[in-house]
Each structure stands twice: as C-alpha cells, then as structure tokens.
Amino acid sequence: MFKQFLDKVEGSQIYLISSLGIFLVFFILVFIMLFLMKKEHIKHMSELPLKNDEN
C-alpha cells in the first residue's frame, strides 16, 4: 500500500525527506537537551517515584 502511494503521488520524495528531517531534528534536540541538563535535576527526577513525602 505504501509503495502504491509512492508510485502514484508526484513529489513524494519531498514528504520522505521532510519526515526524515523532522525525525532527525527532534532527536538531535532531545539529545542536546539531555546533555545540557543539570545533574542535580536528573538525580531529583530519578528519585521522585521512590520518595514517600507526606507534605
């Protein structure tokens, strides 16, 4: 079915390249965000499910 879409629609390469670009940009931004995140924040977020505060 997907192959038929690619054969019948003109300019389908634009859709494929743009979706690959969006995919790559998203994961590059996530990697940069995780790389720049403070270690204290990561430690705090990882311990949240384990804490049993009654405040």
C-alpha positions, -999 to +999 in steps of 0.1 A: +000+000+000+028+024+009+046+015-023+015+024-043+014+058-026+050+064-036+044+054-072+012+074-077+019+107-059+042+131-076+068+147-054+065+120-028+103+123-022+097+156-006+074+140+020+100+113+027+129+137+031+110+162+052+097+135+076+133+122+079+145+157+086+118+163+113+127+129+129+164+138+130+159+173+143+136+161+171+161+135+183+191+158+180+172+184+201+163+158+227+200+147+229+212+183+233+186+190+260+196+159+279+233+167+275+228+202+289+205+192+317+219+197+352+229+165+370+211+176+402+179+179+382+183+144+367+190+130+401+160+147+416+137+135+388+150+099+391+143+098+428+108+112+426+090+078+423+109+065+453+103+093+478+074+090+502+069+125+514+037+133+533+039+171+529 
